[in-house]
Amino acid sequence: MPQLNPDPWFFTLSLSWMAFLIIIPTKILAYIQPNGPALMDANSHKFGTWNWPW
């Protein structure tokens, strides 16, 4: 049964996992976020009650 022979598929499996574990995370982490998080004080986040029309 040729599908049980791991010789041609193990190399493909190992190369794809190497791409997922080494190459792709370094490319994703290299992106620069355009707007970083800004620190705000707690007083600026206070909201009033909503006046519902019904």
PEDATA-V931123 format. One record per pair of residues at least 12 apart in sequence whose ideal C-beta (glycine too) atoms are under 8 Angstrom apart, sorted by the first residue. I is the first residue (numbers start at 1). J is the second residue. If there is no record, write none. Layout:
BEGIN
I|J ; I|J
END
This chain:
BEGIN
none
END
